[in-house]
């Protein structure tokens, strides 16, 4: 009873109910929090375990559509699309809508028939479209994701991980059209057969400061899932909860789990500008024996207080470089570690130009200097 009361207080007053080790205490079987800008994992719970991910799948469905089509194109609904199970728009065979209208239904109310209609239009078939989804997942760095359906219904080996879904979510929210559609609260539109009124199911948009997305999900296998994102100031966080529970209690848990994870991120992480010190390197065939190298740019990292003190640099550089060298030439790679984890890489470049030194160039310089002297 006491535990239930504490949970309710957290829900009502946004109290941070972290675990004993000051990390999120969530019901989800798999969960993760990442830096929305870099993709670095800030916290995780079984984040690399393969899991069913239900309709969070539709994030990738929207990405593929936005990147491979004109969303003003008309779609003629097939019989196959109408056979998709609820949640659905109850599309009719031969009905005509734009891809944009279908995307509203897809992202705002998770319509399964809209996902099939989109896949057939953009990919030519559901199978081809899923191939496009899987290819994109690999490009984004996903390591254990397989899309078998465009809507997330349980079928075959359709699965992902919390980390992979977070990477997909972080990529999606960089797309302005995705944000515009997924953050719409409600919209009405008309096809050639009937009218629709769509209401966004994402409760986070109305209940969490800075919320910018993204997508709910539920199947009997996956349980209640959610990929969420929020931005406050210069900090963007993406959270994922998979299998937060089943039934009414599980539905509530996915929201409280998400708030718990995002609160942990905003409470404990700040953005720091990290850059390595300049270094020297030996130069061959030049008048100078050494020259200065520098990091091309700083790296913005979200760090907590402990991590801030554990940042380390490892430079991969040749023993010597040979002139001529132009200012800005890439000489090596700087690796930035947070503890033992590689967090970022940045080019190490020449800080100045160095001319090649030879007998001929030396003689020419002597002549030029002598002419200046006598003239």
Residue, then its C-alpha position, 0 to 999 in steps of 0.5 A: x500500500x505504501x509503495x502504491x502511495x509513493x508511486x502515485x505521489x511521483x505521478x502527480x507531483x513529478x517527484x523523482x523516484x529513483x532507485x537506491x543507486x540514484x538511477x531510474x527505477x522502472x517497470x519496463x523489462x527493457x529500457x534506455x536513455x540516450x543523448x538525442x544529439x550523439x546517440x550515447x547511452x546515458x542509462x540502460x536496463x537490458x537495452x541490448x536485449x531483442x524485444x518485440x516493439x509493437x507500433x514503435x515500428x511506425x517511426x521507421x515507417x514514417x522515416x522511409x516514407x518521408x525520405x522516399x516520396x512526395x507526401x502529397x502523392x495520392x494513395x489508392x487503398x488496396x483490399x490488402x490494406x483494408x484487412x489490417x486488424x485494429x487499431x485502424x482507420x477502417x479504410x475502404x478499397x479504392x479510397x484515395x488519400x495522400x501519404x501525408x494524411x496516412x502519416x497523420x493516422x499512422x503517427x497520431x493514432x497508430x493506424x495499422x491499415x494506414x501502415x500497409x497502404x503506405x508500404x504498398x505505395x512507397x515500396x511497391x509491396x509490404x515486403x520491399x518496404x520492410x527491406x527498405x526499413x531494414x537497410x535504413x536501420x543498419x545505416x543508423x547503427x542498429x545492431x539487432x533489429x529486423x522489420x517484418x511488418x510496417x505496423x509492428x504487429x507480431x509476425x515472424x522475427x519482427x524485433x528490435x532492442x531499446x537501444x536500436x529504437x532509441x537511435x531510430x527515434x533520435x534520427x526521426x526527431x531531426x526531421x522537421x516534417x516528422x516532428x510536425x506530423x507526430x506533434x500535431x494534437x488533432x486534425x481532420x481531413x477528407x478522402x474521396x469517400x469519407x471524413x476523418x478526425x484524428x486525435x494524438x494518443x501521445x499523452x507525453x505531449x500534454x503532460x511533460x515539459x519540453x516533450x517532442x514525441x514520439x510513438x506509442x505501441x502495444x501488442x500481446x507479445x510486446x506489452x506497452x511500449x513507448x519511444x519518447x523524446x524531450x528537449x530543454x535548452x540545449x539538451x535533447x533526450x530520447x527514452x525507450x521503454x519496452x514491455x512496461x506491462x500489460x493491461x491498464x496498469x501496464x498502459x499507465x506504467x509506460x508513461x510513468x516509466x518514461x517520465x522517470x527516465x527523462x527526469x533522471x536525464x535532465x536532473x543529472x546530465x549537462x552539456x559540456x564542450x570537450x576539446x583536446x589540447x594542442x600537440x606537437x609532431x615532428x616534420x620531415x623535409x621542412x625548415x622546422x623540426x616540429x609543428x603544432x596540431x589541434x583538434x578540428x572542433x570541440x565535441x558537445x557531450x552530455x555528462x554527469x558529474x562523475x563522467x565529467x571527471x573521467x574524460x580522457x583523450x587518445x590520439x592516433x597520429x603518425x610518428x612524423x609527417x612530411x612537408x609540404x603541409x597545408x593548414x587544416x590538413x587532416x593528420x590523425x584522429x582524436x578519440x574521446x573517452x568517458x571512462x572506458x567508453x569511446x564517446x566521440x572521434x574528431x579529426x586532428x589537423x595541422x594548425x599551420x602551413x609548412x613549406x617543403x624544404x629542399x636544396x633548390x628551395x633554399x638556394x632560391x630563398x638565398x637569391x631572393x634575400x640577396x636581391x632584396x638586400x642589394x636593391 
